[in-house]
Amino acid sequence: MKVALCLLLFAWVVNVSADDWPQWRGPMRNGVVPGSADLPETLGEENAPVKLWETTEEIPSDHYGGHGSVAVAGGKVYLSLVWHRDQPTETRRIDGDVLSKLDYRGTGSLPPEVVEKMETDRQNLSRRLRGEALEQWAQEWVDANIDEKTKLSLGGWIIGRFKKGQTAIPLQVYETLRTVSNRVFESQAEVEAWVNEQKFEPAIRDQIIAAIPNTMKVADDVVMCLDAASGSEVWRFKAPGFPSGRASSSTPAVADGKVYAALSEKLYCLEADSGQVVWESPLSGKKGPASSPLVLDGKVYLLQNALTAWNAADGSELWKNAEVKGSNSSPVAWKQLIIANSQGQVVATDRETGTTVWSVPGGGDATPAVVRDTLVVTSTLDGKNLIAYDLTETGAKERWAHGFLAQRYSASPIVHEGYVYHLCSDRHLCLDLATGAVKWERQAQSSISSPLLADGKLLVYENRGGFVSLLRAGSDSYEVVGKAKVGALYCASPALVGKTIYLRTAKSVAAYQFQ
């Protein structure tokens, strides 16, 4: 009865099937499996999930293929990705990838006087300070000069610069390199001539030249369809794309026999059984968004630096709301509204007109969770990293907010039977939905990937995706019922259909079956 009620309440999201995981966060777009998954009561070596199949061709991820998750519908597994590759070239660039190789990090969150002190102290380090003594000194410097929040993002990097001492690239060198980040040098000789003109120290100059590749990234927009039972490829769509990097991490949506995929420069609609193009429409905002399409009542909604709606039948753009910013969070629906995390706020937009109806504090990369008339959102706001709102069609009123310090707040929350679960930010956290009271909280190596809930259990990646853990849901106490090794791509999220979990690894798509 409870499952039937949930399906009735959320039937407007997709054509729900207990045998499908047809979009980001599942059939109800909230991470909850609506049917009876029949997961094991405990999980260990003796009953670890059995690998059914794994694709043999390497499927790139991260900088070469993003972190998009799979969708499963009609006995098929779908994955969309911007497939990058390196191509030899005579031209040269000192772009973001080169700066990353050179260990560049932005210091905008640090006060100028702290940056100056950091560089002065690094340059004046005693050569006698080495090994554990240097490590301890650097940690004490960070503790004395950097606030707790900034420590999470820059503390390790600052310690690393102290350990490099005089060999660390000076910050002003990075700033000089950034002035040509968009310049294309015609040859190796030209880029070396420019580097030589800057009069860098010889050791610094050599590091820079060594980091500049003799290749350039090119990319194709790709949608793959695999047989869910065997992993064999059914069809593949490929079109010329734009090298948009690891940020391209969208998950496709399957609805009414069509696959909707947001790739580098276009939103595609393909026939689900053949991969034939129905239509394609240009993305006018962020190239390669991470936001995943929401298909609802003949429209496709996506965040691409602006919340945008397209006609699902022909791909024509219907409206765009530039007040809803960002490209990582995915929109959800509630009654006649589309709700999305924006920058510093959560915005509700009229589904038909695209006009803003209301906005409240929030903001970040996570997808909001809606249950009946309650909205729960993960946010980057200090002191309000989980917020619950009571919804009306004209506004949202804060019920409670909970704060905690973390480097990332990117995983989407799960709301189920009176509990809120946040399994991210290096913690496993459960709150009472009505009051916001903490039911349990533990340190855990879970980050970025969004969990799912099935059969009264929470399924979450740990140890950078190396393991999948099962936690008992619906309890005031924290209980791990087991874990198993799967080697998943930790930034992507799993899909569950029946007793089979479908996931990406760093180089493949794989399927495991619970016993």
N, C-alpha and C positions, 0 to 999 in steps of 0.2 A: 504494500500500500504506500509506504514511504517513498520507494523508488518511483512508483507511478506518479505520485504527486510531484516529485522533482522534475520528471520528464514533462509533465503538463505545464509546470511553471516556466520551463526553459525551452519549450518547443519552438519558440520564435527565433532562437539563435541559429540552429541548423536543423536539418531533418535528422533527428537524433536516432541512433541505432546503438544498442548495447554492444554491437560487434565492431564499432567504429571509434576511432580517435581522429576525427576529420579536420582538426584545426589546432592552432596553438591553444594549449591548456585544456584540450579535450572537447567532447560534444557539448558541454554546458559552459565552456570557456572559463572554468573556475578551478581546474585541477582535480575535480572529483569524478571518479568513475561511477556512472549511474547504475550499472548492473551489478550482479554478484560475481566478483572476480575470483573468489575461492582461493585466496592466497594462503600459504602455510602458516600455521600458528607460531612456529618457530623456524628459524633459518640458520643453517650451519653447513659444515663440509659434507655431512651425510645426505643433505637434501638441497644442495646448492642448485641454482637454476642451470638447466642444461642448454648449451648453445645449440640452437637449431641450424643456424647458418650465419655466414659472414661473407660479404661481398669480397671478391678477390682483386678486382681492379682498385687501385688506390684512388680514394676520393678525398681531395685535400680539404683542410680545415684551417682555422685561424687566419693568418695573413693571406693564405691562398684559397680559402673556401669558407671563411666565416664560421659561425656557430649556430646556424639555423637547426631547428629540430625537425623530426619527421612527422608526417600525418599518415594515418592509416584509415582506409575506407574501401569497402567492397572487395576485400581480399587483396588489396594492393597497398604498397608503401610508397609514399611520395616525398621527395626531397628536392628543394630548390636551393641553388647556390650560385654565386658568382665565382666561376672556376678560373683562377688565375694561373698564369705560367710565366716563366722568364724567357725572354726572347733576346738574342744577341743584338746589340745596337752600337753604332758609332757614337751616338750622342751620350751625354753624361748629365746626371742631375745630383744635387746635394739636397735631397728631399727628406721627408719625415722618417723614412726607413733608414737613411744614412745617419740622421741624428740619433735615432734609436740605437743603432749599432754603436754609436759613440757615447752611449749612456746619458743622453740628454733627458732632463726632466724639467718641466716648468716650475719656477719658484714663485709664481704669483701669489701663493698663499702665505709666503714668508714676508715679514716686514723688511724693508730695505736695510735697516741697521743690522738685522740678524744675518742677512745674506752677506753683508760686508764683513761682519765679524767671522762668519764661517770661512770665507775665503782667506782672510788675514791669518786666522789661526791655522788653517791648513798649510799655507805657504810658510809659516814659521814653526812648524812642528820640528821637534828635535829628532834627529836621525837615530838617536838611541832609543826612542820610543817605538817598540816593535811588538809583534805577536800579541799575546794575551793582554799585555800592559796597554798597548795601543787600542785594542778592542775595548777594554774597560774605560780608558780615557775618552774614547769617542762616544760610548754610551752615556757616560756622565755628562759630556758636553750636550748631547741631545736632550737629556733629561732636564738640564738646567736652562736651555734656551728655546726649546720647541714645545708648544702646547700639545696636549694629549691627542687632539683630533688630527693635527698635522703630522704627528709622529707616525700615525698609521699609514699615511701615504708617502711621506718623505724621510722618515727616520732611518730606514735601512739604507736608502740612497745616500744620505748625508754621511752615515758611518762608513759606507763604501768609499766615498770621496776622501775621507780622512785616511783610510787604510791605503789608498793609492798615493797619497802624499803629493809630491811634486809632479808625478806622472798624470794626475787627473787633469782633464781638459778644463782650463779656466772658463768661468761662466761667460766672460766677455767674448770668448772665441765662439761659443754657441750662438750668441747674439749676432755676431758677424756672419756666421754660416746661414742663419735664418733669413738674412737679407736677400739671399739668392735661392731660397727654397723653391721658387716657381720658375727659375731661369733654366733654360735648356742650353747646355754647352754643346757645341758642335762636334767636339772630339776630346780624347783623353788629353791631348796637348793643351787644348784651350782651358780645360778645367784645372790642370796642373799649373798653368801660367797664372790663373786667377788666385789659386791657393798660395803660390809663391809670392804674389804681389802683397799679400796680407802680412808678410814678415812674421809668421808664427814661429815659435821655437821648433827646431828640427824634429824633435821627437813627436811634437803635436802635429806638425805637418805630415809626418809619415803615417800617423794614425788616421788622419783625415783621408789621405790618398788611398790607403788600404781599404777604407770603408766604402768607397765609391764603386758600385758594380759596373761591369761592362755589359749588363743586360738591362732591359726595361720590362716592367710588368704589363702584360696584355691579358684580356679576360673575355670569357664567353658567359652569357646567361644560359644556365642549364636547369632543366627540370628532369628528374629521373623518376621512373615508375618501376617498382620492383614487385615481383610476386611475393605476397606475404608468407606463403608456405615454404618457399624454397630460396628466396632471395635472388632468383634469376631476373635479369633485366627484361621488362616487357616492352618498354619504349624509352627513348630519350629525346627530349627537345633541346636544341642548341641554337643560339643566335649570337651574333657579335655583341659584346658588352663593353662596359667601361671598367677599368681596374679601380674598384672602389674600396678595396682593402677588407680587413677583418670586421669592420662595422656592418658589412652586408650579412645580416644574420636573421633574415625573415623566414618564417615557417609558412608553407603554403596552406590554403584552405580548400577543401573539397566539398562542393555543394551542388546538388541537382545535376550530377553527371559532368561537372566542370571542375577544373583545377585553377585556382587563382594564385598567382605568384608575383611577389614584388621583388624585382631583381635590380640590376645596376641603374638603368635609366628608364625602364618601362615596367608597367604593370601588365601582366599577361593573363589571358583567359584561354585555357586549352581544353580540348575534349579529354575527359578522364580515361576513356578506354583506348585512345589512340595517340594522344599528344598533339593532335592537329590544332593549329591556331584558330581560335574563334575570333579574337580581337586582341589588339595590343594598344596601350595608351601611354603616352610619355609621362614620366614622373617629373613634375616641374620644380620639386623641392630637393631634398637630400638625395644624392646619388647613393644607391644601395642602402636603403633604410633597414633597420633591424625590426621595425614594427611589422606585425603580421596582419594580413587582411582579415576583416570581419565581413562576412557575407550575410545579409539580412534583408528580407522582403524586397528582393530585386535590386539591391544596392550593395556596393563594395566600399567599405570604409578603411582608411589607412592614415597613419600619421607619417608625414614626409616633410617635416619642418612646418607643416600646417595640416590640420585635420581635413581630409579630402574625401568626397563621396563621388563614386562613378556609377553609371548605369550598368548593372551586371549583364544586361542583354547585349549591349553594343560598345561599352567602354567609354562612352561620352562622359566628360566631367560634368557633374551636376552642381557642386558647390565646393567652396574652400573656405575654411575658417582659420585665418592667420593668427588669431588669438590663442590657439592651441598649438604650442610650439614643441619642438623635439622630433626625434625620429626613432627612438628606441622602444618606448612604451607602446603597447597595443591597446586599441579601444575596446570597450565592452558596451553592451546595450542594457538599458533599463526603461521599460515602458516606451515612451516616445523620445527618449533621450539617448545620445551617444556620450559616454563618459570616458575621459582620457586623462592620464597624467600629463601635465604640461611642465613648464619651468616655474617652480615655486608654487604651483597651484594645481588643483584638479578642476577641470572644466566640463560642464554639461552643455551639450549642443543639441538643438532641435534636429531630429533625424531627417526631416523633410526639407527644411530651409537652410540649415547650417548656421543659424544664428546662435549666439551664446545665450543660454538661459540663466546659468549661474556659475560662479566659481568660488572655491574655498581653498584654504591652505593645503598644500601637498607638494607634489612634484617629484620627478625622478624617472628611473627607467622601468620600474615594475608595472605590471598590469594590475589595475584595480580588481577587487573581488566584490561581487554583488550577490547578496542572498536576501530574497524578498525585498524589504524596504531598508536594508542596511548596506552601507558601502564601507569597505575596509581597504585602506591604501597604504602602501609602504612609501615613505618619503625621505628626502635628504634634509629636511628641516631640523635644526638643532632642537632636541628635546621632544620632537614630534615625529619619530621615525615609523611609528605605526599609529594610524588615526582611524577611528570608527565614526561614521556619520549616519544619522537618521535621515532618510531621503523623503522628500516630497517632490512633486512635479515642478515646484517653483523654487526649491532651494534645498540646502543640506545643513543640518545642525550637528555640530560636534558632540558626540556622546562621550568619548574619552580619547586621550592621546598618551602614548608611551614612548619614552626616549631611551636610547642606548647608543654607545659609541662604537662605530665600526668603520672599516675602510669602504665597504660596499653595502648598499641597501637594495640590490638589484633584483633579488628573487621575489616572485609574486606570492602573496599570502594565500592561505587556504582557510576558508570559513566553513565550519561544518558542525551541526548539532550543538550549538552554543559555545564553541571554542574557536579561537583564532590561532593559526599556526604560522610561524615565521621560521623557516629552516634555512637560514642564510646568515651572512654577516658573522661567520665563525661562531654561530650559536644555534641551538635548537630551543625555541621559545614558544610557549603556549600561554594564551591569555583567555580570560573569561570574556565572552562576547558582550555580555550585558554590562559589565562593570569595568573591564580592562585590567582586573586583578591578575597578577602573574600566577599561573598554576604550576608551571615548571620552567626552568631555564638551565641549560648546560652548555659549556663550551664544546664546540664541534667543528671539524674541518669541512664545513659545508659553505659554499660560496657561489653566487651567480645563478647556478641552475635552479629552476623552480621545481618543487616536489609535486607529487600527486597523492591522492588518498583513495584507497580501495579496500573493501572488505574490512573496514574498521582499523586499517593500518595505513601509516604514512610511509611512502617510499621516497627516499632521498639519497642523492649522491654524497659520498664523503671521500676524503683524501684525493681531491682533484679528480673525482670520477673513477678512481681505482676500485671503489667498492660501492655497492648499493646496500643501504640499510633499511630495515623495517622497524618502525616505531609503533607502539600501541596508541591509537587515537581514542578520544573520548574518555580520558582518564585524568584525574587530578595529580597523578604521579607519572614520572618519566620512566618509560620502560622500553628498552631496546630488545626486540625479539629475535634479532640476528642480523647478520650481514653476509654478503657474498661478493667475490671478486668478479668484476665485469669489464674493467678497463674502458669506461665510457669517456667521451669528450665532455669535460666537466662544465663547460660553459653552455652546452646544449641541455635539453630536458628530455626525459624519457616519455614514451607513449606506451599505454597498456591496453591490450585488447584480450579479454578472457584471462588466460593464465600466461600470456606471452608479452614480454616487454621488448619493445623495439627501440633501439638507441643508435646514436652515432658514436663512433670512436674517432680518434685523431685521423684515421686513414680509411674508414669504412663505415658501412651500416651493418648492424648485427641484430639478431633476434635470439632471445633466451626464453625458455619456458620454465615456469615454476612447477615443481613436482607436487 
